[in-house]
Amino acid sequence: MSARYDIQAAAAQAVPSCQRVAVLLGGRSAEREVSLRSGAMVIAALRAEGLDVIAFDLAERNLTELTDLGVDAVFNVLHGRPGEDGTVQGALELLGIPYTGSGVLASALAMDKWRTKLLWQASGVPTPPFELIDRNSDFTAVTQRLGLPLMVKPANEGSSIGMSKVNAVADLEPAWHLAAAHDRVVIAERFVSGKELTAGVLGREVLPLIGLETPREFYDYQAKYVADDTRYLLPCGLAPQHEQSLQAAALAAFDTLGCRGWGRVDFMLDAEGAPYFLEVNTAPGMTDHSLVPMAARHAGIEFGPLCLRILAAASLGG
């Protein structure tokens, strides 16, 4: 694994055998609008590369229609459920249609932040201490065990939806209510004060790390998709050897969940420079604010070739 790229060799490997592609987008999750934006950009890029591309909004069409359309592969940018939790992946397996990104098990694990953290803990991947909380939790005791501040999040949402930072005991119960509106499983996680980083994974390569800075409480939905004052540090500002060690650790976290194809690994560095892994996104954003395209461009891979490389790895099984 290396952050250095042979662009010509990568391009030679990135010519997909398929000609008719369905881009799966939209859906009914809380991330619908982001997915529509991602899908529009992927569709435009693949058409510019000469492919026959069909926009397929799962909120408007039945997945079984894909067999009638004669598609060779699915490019999945259906963010959230059911696009990232293994549901769509299982259906495409049954239909025999290759798709981009991780398989059934890895998608289900990565979407579930609780089980991701359990697996990481068992495998020695560093992740912040946490507890599950519900309406019967002793919120004062939770803060005593984990400390403050805390991050409170739904276990099965993306794009920071339903997520909040808790600085005082009195704020924990309202934060639980906000998260519980999106998922029945809610995590309270110790906040790691330090540098926020993200690692895009493309095949077996880890793209250059991006440092994230925002004047907001944390890197929330507004900071990700709306705000103009979010800072993206690329290069990330770390010493090359430190960045390479973190890239290797990010790939190990990705591999522990069984992920494949492409994705994004989010983590924090504490004051001593030690990483704490937060989550893996198996169908990351592909908008004009998105991080994987940004890191790929820094590595010399423009958006169109990036889409081709992701599509070339579409497969069944795993």
N, C-alpha and C positions, 0 to 999 in steps of 0.2 A: 504494500500500500504506500502510495506517495502522493504528495500534492502536485507533483510535476507531471506534465501531460505531453504525449506525442500526439499532437492534434491530427496529423495526417493519418496515423495508424488508427486513431479513434474514429475518424470519419469513415475509413474503409470498413470498419466493423459496424457502422451505424446505418446501413442501407436495409430497411425492412423488406422482407419478401412479400408482405401483403400490399395490396393495391386499394382495397375498399376497407375503410376504417370507420367505426362508429366511435364518436367521442361521447362518453357518458358524463352527463353534467346535470346541474339543477337539483332535482329531487325535492323533498319536502322537509329536509332538516333545517336547523337554525342557521346552517352555513350555505343555504341555497344561493343567496346573492353572490357570495364569493365564488361559489362553484360555477355560476353562470359566467362570471368574468373570466375565470380561469379557462373554461371551456371555449369561450369566444376567441381567446388568444391562441389556444392550441389548434383550433379549427383553422384559423387564418394561416398559421405557420405551416400546418401539414398540407393545406391546399396550395400554398406557395411552393411547396416542395414537390408538387405534382400528383398528390394522392387524391383519391376519390373519398371525400369525408362526409359523413352523415352526423348531424347534431342529434343526439338522442337524450331527451329530457325525461327522466324516469317519473317525473310528476305527471307527465302527459301521455306516456306510452308504456306498454307492457314489455317486459324484458324479452319475452318469447318472440317478439317481432323481429329480433335480431337474426333469427334463423331464416326468416322470409326475405330479409334484406340482403342476404348473401355476403355478410361482412367477413373479412378474413381475421380481424382482430378488434379488440376494444381498447381504446385509450381511456383509462378511468381517471376523471377528475371530479368525481362525485364525492365532495367533501362531507364528512360526518356520516351518520347512519342513513341508509344501509350500505353506503358506498365504501366505507372504510372498516366495517366491523366483521367482515367475512361473509355477510349475507349475499351481496352481489357476487362475490368471488365464488361462493358455492354454487349459485345459480349458473354462472358462466361455465363452471366445471361440468355441470350436468348437460349444458347445451353444447359443450365441446368447442367453445370459442376462446382462443387465447386472449389474455388480458395483461395489461401493464401492472407492475407493482407486485406486492406481496400476495402470497396465497391465503387460503382460508384461515388456518390456525394463526399465522403471524399477524394477519389483519385483525382478527378478533382480539388477540393479546395486546397489540399495540393500541387499539382503540380503548381498551379498558386499562386506565392508568393504575388502578389498584392492583390488578393481576400483573401488569408490567412491573410494578415496584416489588411485588412478592417474588417474582422470578429473578429480578435483578439482585435482590437481597440474597437469595439462595445461591446465586452464581458469583457473588462478590463484586457486582457492578455497583459503585457508590451512588446512592440516591438519598435525598433528605429524609430524616425520620418523619413518620406520619401516623395518623390514626384515622379510622373511619368514624364519622360522627352522624348522629341522627337526632330526632326530636327529644329523645330520652337521655341524651348525653349530658354529663356534668361539664358544662363548658368551662367553668373555672378550673376544674381539675385537668382538663385537656390542655389549657394554656400553661398550667404549672408543669405538666409533663413535657410538653414540646417547646415551651418558651414562646416569646413574642419577638417580632411579628410572625404571623402565620399566613400562608396562602390557603384559601379554601376554594375547592373546585369540584365540579361534577366529574365523576370518574369516566364518563363516556361522551364527552363533548370536546370539540376542537375550537380553534380560533379565539381562545380565552373566553368563550361564551359562558356566562354564569359564574365567572371567577372573580375573586376579590381578595384584597390584602387586608388583614386584620391586625390593627396596632394596639387594640385594647380589648379586655375581656368582654366588655359590653357589646362589642361589634361582632363577636363570633356567632351568636344566634342569628342575627339578621343575615350574616354572610351564608350561614347554612340554609336559610330559607331561600335566598337567591339561587344557590347552587341546586337545591332540591327541586326547584321549579323545572330544572332541565334533566335531572336524573335522580333515581332513588338511592344511588350510591354516591356519597359525598366524602371527599378526602380533606382533612386538615393536615397541612404539611409545613414543617419548619421552613421559614424563609431564609434563604442563603443570601447574605449580603455580599455582593461582589460583582464580578463581571458576567454579563449574560452573553452567551455564545450559541451559535447554531452551526451544525455541520451537515451539509448536503452530501448525500451518498448517491453515486451514479455507478451502477455495476459493482465492481470491487474497489472503486476509487472513492476517496473522500475529498470533496471539493474544498477550496480554501475556506477557512473559518471566517465567519462574520461576527463582529461584536455589535451589540445592540444597545443603544442609549436612548432614553426617552425622559422628558421632564415629568411625565405622568407617574403615578404610584408604581406602575409596573408596565410591562409590554403587553397591553390589553388590546381589545378589538380595535379601538380607535387608533391606537399607536400603530397597529399592523396595517390597517387598510384605509385610514382616512387622514390622519394627522400629517402635516408637512414638516413637523419639527422632530420627527424620529431620526436619529443618526445611525447610519450603517457604517461600521468601521471595517474597511476592506482595502488593504490588509488589516487584520484584526489588532495589530500592535504588539503581539507576543513575539518572543524570540523564536526563530525558525525551529529549533530543536524542541521547544516547549509545544509549539503548534503541532508538530509532527506527532509527538507523543499523545496529544489530545485527539488528533485525528484517528490514531490507532485505537484509543480507548472508545471513541464514538463508534467506530466500526465494530468493536467487540460488543458494545451495547446493542447495536443493530442486529448483529449475528445471534446474540443470545435469544432474541425473540423469534429467530428464524426468518427474518425479513429478507427480501430479495428485490432486484431490479433497480429501484431507486427509492429515495425517501429523505427524511430530514430528522436529525437527532438534536434535541434542545438540551442545554445544560448550563449550569452556573459554575463559576470559579469562586472559591472563597478567598479570603484575604491572603492565604498562603499559596494560592494558585492551584489548589486541589479541585478536581471536577466533581460535581454532583449532578447526575443525570435526571432529567425531569420527564421526558416523554419522547416517543418516536412517532412521526407523522408518516403514514404509508402512502398518502396521496396528497402531497403538499400543494400549497397554492401555486398557481402559474399566472398570477396577475402582474400588473406593472409595478406593484409593491413587493412582489414575492421574493423570497430569499434564495431558493435553489437556482432560478434563472440568473439572479444577481451574481452568485458565486461562480456559476458556470461561465458567465461572460468574463469574469475576472481571470478565469483559467483559459480563456481563448475559445470558448464554445458558445456561439451565438444561439439565439432562441430556436430557430428552425432546426439546426443540427442537434440541439439538445432534445427536442421533441422526437427526432428520428432515432436518436440513441435510446431513449426510453421505450419507444415503440418497438425497436429491433429486439428488445429483451422480453417482449410479451410472450407468455407461455401458459401452459396448463400444469397443474400439480405443484407440490411444494408448499 
